[in-house]
Amino acid sequence: MVNITKIEPTRSNLLKFIHFPIDTLYKDNEYYVPGMVMDELDMFDFKKNPAFDFCEAAYFMAYRDGKPVGRIAAIINHIVNKRSGKDEGRFGFIDFIDDDEVVDALMDAAIKWVKDKGMTCITGPLGFTDMDPEGMLVEGFDQLSTQATIYNHPYYPKHMERMGFVKDADWIEFKITVPDEIPEKMTRIAQIVSKRYNIKNVHCTSRAQIKKEYGHAIFSLINEAYDTLFGYSPLSEKQIKQYIQMYLPFLPLNDLSLVTKEDGELIGVGIAIPSLSKALQKGRGRLFPTGWYHLIKALKGKNEIVDLMLIAVKPEYQNKGVNSLIFCDLIPNFKTNGYVYAESNPELEVNEKVQKQWEYFEYTQHKRRRAYTKDI
């Protein structure tokens, strides 16, 4: 028999919710990468995550014989619903053993919760906003995950289809070989674009400078660049302030590329970070007792993989070659740092403009993930 428990978001309950995939379901899986436990605690906390200014959520865990066998979050993002005109619930952070009874009970609990609040469909896996991991893995189960994405067992999509869910959107991911030199055509394009639009790369000498001069501009640019993408939830001022504090102080300076107009206005940004996947696996998502050491080693030591966290270009400059300036800036640093491969992280399948940028490189499309939807 399966028992479903709606958990209150206390620290001890949230730790159980967070630790289920880390310590039970994927304990010995070589491809699963846990998130940072302390970051996830803040994310799920109704008081600490500013997304709860416009989101509602409920967390459920499934137990059998007193042991955890699954988890799910039911979410409503009111801003996205207002923008889309839909009464749409979300499910996210879903993990389960390969068992029909468990999966059905979890999904029934999430559906009932969003339906009771007036929702007419449910879609996922999605987070509270696009800054959270989204999309169920449907291809690439034998590939190492990244710190920004979901990993799941191959049986997950089979259960979604069994329950009558259908595809809503797909994201694809690429593994790109870092070239020994900047592609000649890309260099030419960067030079032409720089002169034509009077734009340039700028370099900061400290993280404090990035935070002070470009912190708010980076996340405002992300809002502009991603505004029309699938299910995008614009970052609020409180979220922007939080992310400036969370992420910018730790960005490696030479893995960040900024493109500005002559007057200093930011029109393009590329953010990369050395892969933390192996470090997070070794530390099991925890800083202590040794997790901090593995993370520092990944950030400052030898690392063959760099994660391309995001590239954002102001809408009026998209499709005009600004990405060439970003890559011409980053590639020499990638070689200096010893990176061999870059992970693109998820890109919407229909976003051909973004995928076109990889034509200059040797690459493989090695992962695919999916958002499923169902009328309720």
N, C-alpha and C positions, 0 to 999 in steps of 0.2 A: 504493500500500500504506500502511496506517495502522499506526503503531507506538505502543503504549501503554506509558508509563513510570510506574512508581510512584516518586514523588519523596520523598526524605528531607526532613524539615522543617528544612533549613538556611536561613539568611537568603537566600542567593542563589537557592535553589530556590523558596522561598516567593514571592520577588519576581517570578519568572517566572510563577508560578501566578496571582498577583494582577494582574500587568500585562497578561496575555493579553486580557481583555475591555476594559481601559482603552485600551491602545495598539494593539490589532489589531482585535478584533471590532466594537467600538463607537466607534472613533476619531473618526468624523465624525458620529455619531448625535446628533441634537438633543434627544432625550428621555432618553437614558441618563445616569444620575448615578453617578459612581464613589464608592466609600467612601473613607475616609481610609486611605491606604496604611499609615501607621505603626500605626493601630488594627488593621487587618487582619493585619499582621505579628504583633502580640501575640495576636490571636484564634486564628490557626492554629498558634501555637507551643505545643507540648505542655507546655513548662515554665512558660509565662507565663499561660496561660488556665486559671483554676481549674475550668472545666467538665471538664477532663481528669481530675479526681478521680473522675468517674463516667461519663466518655465515652471511647470509643476512636474512632480515625479513621485513614483512609489517604487520600492524595491521589494522583490520577492525571492525567497530561497526555497528550494525543494529538498525535502528530507525523506529518506527511507531507512527504517530501523535506526533512526537517530543520527544517521550519517548524511552529510550534504551530497546531493546528486545533481544540483542544478541551480542556476540563478538567472534573473532577468530584471531589467528596469523598464517600467512603463513611464513614458514622458509625453508631455504636451508642450510644444514651443508655440506660444501664442503669437509671437511676432511673425514667425514663418507662416502660420495659418492665416494671419491677417493679410500678409503679402500675397499668398497664393489663393485665398478665398476658399480654402478647404477646411473641413473639420477633421483634421488628421492627427491621430495619435502616433507615437513612435514607440518602438521597442529597441532596447540597446543593452550592451554589456551582458549578452546572453551566452551562457555556457551550460552544457548538459552532457550527461552520459548518453550512450546510444540506446535509448529506451523510449518507445512510443508513449508510454504512460507518463513518464517524466516530462517529456517535451510538451505533450498536450496539456498537462496540468499547469506548467509554467505559462504557456501562451494563453491559455484560458484566463488565468489570473490577470495578465496584462491587458487582454482584450476587454474583460469585464470592467477593469478600472477605467480605461479610457472611454469605453462606451457609456458608463455611468456618468461621465462628464460631458456627454453630448457628441463624442467623436463618431464618425461614420466609416472610417477606414483606419488601418494601422500599417505603418511602414518601418522598415529597419533592416539590419541594425544601423541605427543612427544615435549620435550622442545628443547632448543638450544643444550644442552648436557645432559648427564645422571645425572648430579647434580640437574636437574630441575624435577619437578613432571611429570610423564608419565603414560599412560595407563588409559583407560576409565573404570570406575567401571561397572562390569556386574553382580556381586553377592556381597551381603553384604550391601545393601542399608540401613539396619536397624542397622548398626554398626558405632560407632564413628570413624571419620576419624583421621588421624595423620597429624602433621605439614608438613610431607614430601610427602604426597600423595594427589591425586585428589579425591574429592567427586563430584558425579553428580546424578541427578534425574534418576529414572528407565527408563524414556522414551528416554534417550539419545541413548542407543544401538539400540532401535527400529528404530530410524531415520537413523542410520548408515547402517543398513541392508536394509532399504527401498531405500536408495540411491545407493545400489549396492556395498557397502564396504564389505570386507571379512576379517576374522581373519588372522593376520600376526604373532602375538605372544601373549601369556598370561603370566601374573604374578599372583602368588597366595600369600596369606598372612596368617599368623598363630597367634593365641592367645595362649600363653604358660603360664601355671601355674608355678610360681616360686616355686621350691621345698624347703622344710624345710632344707634339707641337700643336699650336692653334691651327685649325684648318684654314688654308689660304683664303678660300672664298669667304669665310666668316670674318677674317681680318679685313678684307676689302669692304664688306658690308658695314662693319663697325665704323670704319673710317668715313665712308660716305654718309652714313646716318648721323654721325657726330657732327659733321660739317653742315649737313642739310638742316638739321633741327637745332643746331647750337647747343648740344648736350654733351655731357662728359661724365666720366667716372670720378668719384670723390673717395678719398680714403681717410679713415679716422685713425688717430694714433692711440686712442684708449677707448675702453668700453664706456667710461663715464661720458666721453664726448658723443658716442653713439646715442646713449640714453638721453642726454641733454638736448642735442641738436636734431636728432632724427627719430627718437623713440616714438613719439606720437604720430609723426608723419608716416612711419613704416606701417603701423596698423591702420591708419586712415586710408593709406594707399591700398592695403589688402581689402578693405571694405569696398573701395571703388572698383578694383580689378575683378573681384569675385562676385560682385553684386547680382549678376544674372545667372550664376551657376545653380545647379540643382539643389534645392532646399537650403540655399544660403541664409544664414542668420547673421545679420550685421552686428558687428561688435559694438557694444555700448561703451560709453566713456568709462564706466567702472571696470569693464572687462579690459579695455585698452590699458588702463593704469595698472591693473593686475598683471597683464602679460609683459608690460615693460619691466616690472619688478622681477617677474619669474624668469624671463628668458634672456633679456639683453645683457645682463651682467655676466653671462656665461658664454656668450657667442665668441668663438675664435675669430679674431680680427681679420685674418687672411682668408676666411671662408665666408666673408660677407662682402657683397658687391652692391654699391649704391650708384645710381645714375641720376644726375640732376640737370636742370636747365641752368643757364648762365646766372640767373638770379638766385640760385640755390634751391628752387622748388624740386622736391623729390618726385621723379616720374617712373623710376624702376628700382626694384630691389631683388636680389638673389640671396637667399640664406641657406647655407649648407652647414653640416656639422659632422665631425668624425662619427662613424657608426658606434653607437653605444650598445648594440644588440648583445654581443658576447659578454660585455661587462654587466649588463642587467641580468643576463642568465646566471652568471657566476654569483652575483650578489642576491639573486632571487627577488629583485626589485627593492631591496632594503639597503639603506646606507650603512648600517652596522650589523655585525662587527667589521666586515671587510669590504662591503659594497662600495664605500667611498674610494678605497684604494683602486679597485677595478675601473671605476668611472674616471678617475684622474689619469690612470694609465691609458685608457682609451682616448681621452682628450689630448693628452700631451705626448704619448708614446707612439710607437709604430702602429699604423692602422691602414689596412689595404682598402677599406671601403669608406666612402663619404656619402652621407645621405643628403640629397637635395630636398631640403624641407619645403621650400616654396620659392616660386618666382612670380612676382607681381609687377605688372606694367599698367600705368595709367591708361584708361580706355582709349583716349584719343591718340595714344602712341602705340597701341597694339597693332601687330601685323606690319610694323614699319622697320623692323630690324633692331629694335632696342635690346632684344635678348642677346644679340651678337656682342654688344658692349659688355653685357654681364658675363658671358662665357669667356670672352677675351681677357677679362679681368681675373676670372677664377681659375682657368686652366693652368696657367703657370704656377699658381700657388698649390693647386692640386698635385702637380708633378713634384714640386719642392717638398710637399708633405708626404710623398710616397704613396698617394692613393692610386690604386689600380682600377677600381671600379666605382661607379656612382650609382646609387639607387634613386630612381626618379620619385618614388612615393606615388600615391594614387592620382590619376588624371582621368577625368570623365571620358568615357569611350567616344563620345560625340565631339569632344573638343579637339578637332583636327588641327587647329591653329597651334596649340601647345605641342602636339605630337610631331608637327612638322619640323620643330627645332632639332629633333634627334637625327635628322637625315644627314647631318654633317659628321656623325659619329658611327662607330661600330656599336650596335646595340641589339638586345634581345627583349622581346616582350615576354616576361616570365611569370607574371601574376595577373589575376583578374579577381575582382571582388564585386559583390552585387548587393543592392538594396531591393528587398522584396516588399510587396504590398498586397493588401487584401481588404476588400470591403467587409464591414462588420455590421 
